[in-house]
Amino acid sequence: MFIKSKNYENCIQRVRIEVGTLVGLERDDEAFITLKELPTIDMLRLKDAAEKGEKESLSFFKEILPTIIADHNFYETEQKRMDGVAVTTLVFESLDLTLKVINEYTRSAFFTRVQRKENKSPASAQKSSTEDTTLSSSGSTDVGSST
């Protein structure tokens, strides 16, 4: 029997992204953002955005990021924790930070449960549709590429 209060954490995947050096700290593990799995309808929206291009993919992530932040250690002051909107604004102020968060999320978020169970990636998961949303700071992307 599924009991949400007991089993929800195992049902929804999460990805921890360490970004300390990109926000001025000495080590990456000093600052992190944990993102949860996209709801199904948003996965479909991601696919649509990816097919339209990099600008649409970035706009989609900027819109959805506050809702998928499960945890972070970003603070306005020593005691006041930043909310999801403030963390998103900070992430999108730096191209390198934006790309790291989006790329690590799209690479890791979708098949971790399968890999954890089988300790390897199944053949069908080796090339996922989410890989096509990988963005680059060089301005080139394979979004929508049929190669």
Residue pairs with C-beta under 8 A, 6 or more apart in sequence:
2 11
12 36
12 37
13 36
13 37
13 109
13 110
13 112
13 113
14 34
14 35
14 36
14 37
14 70
14 71
15 34
15 35
15 104
15 105
15 108
15 109
15 112
16 32
16 33
16 34
16 71
17 32
17 33
17 34
17 35
17 100
17 101
17 104
17 105
18 28
18 29
18 31
18 32
19 28
19 31
19 32
19 33
19 97
19 100
19 101
20 26
20 27
20 28
20 29
20 30
20 31
20 32
21 27
21 28
22 28
22 94
22 96
22 97
22 100
23 31
23 74
23 90
23 94
23 97
25 31
31 73
31 74
32 71
32 72
32 73
33 69
33 71
33 72
33 74
33 87
33 91
33 101
34 69
34 70
34 71
34 72
35 65
35 68
35 69
35 70
35 101
35 105
35 109
36 68
36 69
36 70
37 68
37 109
37 110
38 46
38 64
38 68
38 109
42 64
45 60
45 64
46 57
46 60
46 130
46 133
47 129
48 56
49 56
49 57
49 59
49 60
49 133
50 56
50 57
50 129
50 130
50 132
50 133
50 143
50 144
51 143
51 144
52 144
53 141
53 143
53 144
54 135
54 141
54 143
57 102
57 133
57 135
57 143
58 98
58 102
58 135
61 98
61 102
62 88
62 92
65 84
65 87
65 88
65 91
65 101
66 83
66 84
66 85
66 87
66 88
67 84
69 84
69 87
69 88
72 82
72 87
74 81
74 82
74 86
74 87
74 90
75 81
75 82
76 82
76 86
82 90
90 97
91 97
91 98
91 101
92 98
95 137
96 137
98 135
99 135
99 136
99 137
102 133
102 134
102 135
103 134
103 135
106 130
106 131
106 133
106 134
107 130
107 131
107 134
109 130
110 125
110 128
110 130
111 121
111 122
111 125
111 128
114 121
114 122
114 125
115 121
115 125
132 142
132 143
132 144
132 145
133 143
134 141
134 142
135 141
135 143
